[in-house]
Amino acid sequence: MHLTDEKYPAEREKKEMASVSVSEGTIRVHRSIAGTGAAFRVAFVPYAEGDDARPAGERAFNHLQEVRAFLKVLGVGADYIKDVLRQLTMGRSAWVPNVSISEKVLRNAGFVSIGNLARSN
């Protein structure tokens, strides 16, 4: 007996999920105290072999509410978002470790590739 996608949608979903590339890493949120640029920079840093962890991409925001909304887009849970906002109001930086983000979410989130920035300078 052959399984078809139409007859068994759960099997189709498993196949689609297997083809999705997922990266694991840490979301870093840096708060700039001085300067004329964006007040907050959010970066996703995938886990890499060794100590050469570099951000896969970065977004800049002027307001804390924008950071909150962006973290929701990335799928960060409400409790983690509250903790990040608390850390940002108390200091300069916050981290959300052990995050899994699909390549599709990274692209749709509008992360600017750090490698592309380096090449354009």
Helices and strands as residue ranges (DSSP letters): H 9-19, E 22-31, E 40-46, E 57-61, H 64-73, H 78-90, E 93-102, H 103-108, H 114-120
